[in-house]
Amino acid sequence: MIRFGERLREKRQKKGLSINDAADATKIRVSFISAIERGEYKKLPSGAYIQGFVKNYIEFLGLPKKEYISLFKREFDEQEYRKILPDGLLKHDDISITKIRAGYTFISILLVLFCLVVYIFYQYRFFFINPPLDVYLPKEGSEISQLVAISGKTDQSIMVFVNDIPVVVDQDGSFSKNITLFLGKSIISIKAKSRFGKETLINRRVKIINNNE
């Protein structure tokens, strides 16, 4: 009696196809196709894989699917297959799955640690670097009236001082203040200071003029 695998092999050979041709078309390993044709099911990874491979191979060869699957099931007893499955193969599968899971776990831990480091650095960045400070007004060397408008931007967590006088910083980090200076040349000191003591200082030299002149 011709066995199931032999029928598949005969059909493949009649089509003039090699095992490599079949493997390329079905994406099934050459060793698996060879095992199916020889009826050596214990060389395949698991009962579920065997049935999937067989269905794909039957469809590829253009054989009556229902008839050949029934033939296969009569020949193949999944329960017996599980009993004769080599322990070494089971251990190999278990080890592979364990390695994959361990790899995912390791990558997940690295991602969590990376995010934690980034978060900590962001929260405490001004412990290592000077705070940002942009001064929009007044411009360096400008001539202005005695009432001087000062504005700029920094980080919302930073304290700002104009000539050592505290200035309110808005939630977006912007700040503004008006101060009165005497006529003549003046230096306006704008300082940004973090809670860790890091400072950024910008001095603007201006000339105060009398607009009534």
Buried (B, 14 or more C-beta within 10 A) or exposed (E): EEEBBEBBBEBBEEEEBEBEEBBEEBEBBEEBBBBBBEBEBBBBBBBEEBBEBBBBBBEBBEBEEEEBBEBBEEEBEBEEBEEEBEEEBEEEEEEEEEEEEEEEEEEEEEEEEEEEEEEEEEEEBBEEEEBBBBBEBBEEEEEBBBEBEBBBBBBEEBBBBBBEEEBEBEEEBBBBBEBEBEEEEBEBEBBBBBEEEBBBEBEBEBEBEEEEE
